[in-house]
Amino acid sequence: MIIFGRHLTIEPINGCGVFLELSTSRPVWVVDINTEEMFSMPFKGTMLYLPFLLITYGRVYDGED
């Protein structure tokens, strides 16, 4: 889901901690919708870890930005 030009995701995780992480270059996997090729790109944003959930809000950018 895209809100204000940034991606919002909610994913299940195997963990039960509660903490907040601010990242400027966390590597994430992305898929090109045209070629279905999978590759890694840096993520800049906020990650909120809740029991068994990870909520991320930020943007994925090209390493040259």
N, C-alpha and C positions, 0 to 999 in steps of 0.2 A: 504494500500500500504506500502511496506517495502523498505526503502532507507537507505543504510549503516547500516543495522541491527536495525533500529529504525522504529517505526510505524508513518506514516503520515496520519492524518484523517482530513476531512472537514465535519462539521455538521451544520445544520441550528439551530439557537437559537432565542428566543424571546427577543431581546435586541438590542440596537443601540449605545452602547458605543464602544470606541476604546481604548484598553489597552493590555499590555503584562504581562503575569504571568509566573514566573519560579517556578516550583514545584518539591519537592523531595519525597512527599508521598501522593499525591492526590488520593483518592479512585475512581476507575472506575469499571464499570461492564464489565465482559468478559464472553465469551461462549466457553466451551470446544468443539472443532469440532468433537471429537469422541463420546462423550456422550450427547452433546447438553445441558449440565448442565450449569446454569448461577451462577456466584459467583463474589465477589468483590476482587480486587487486587490493590496494590499501583502503581501509575504511576509517573515516574520521567522524566521531560522534560519541554518543552516550550509550552505555550498556547497563541495564538494571537487571541484576540477578535476583530472582525470587525462588522460593522452593519449587524445584522442578520446572522452572520457566526462565527464559532469557528474553528480555525485551530490548531491542536495539532501535536507536533513532539517530540517523546521520546520513552521510553520503559516501558513496564509493567513488574514488577518483583515480584517474590515470596517474601513474607514478611521476609523470613529467609536469603535473600541475603545480 
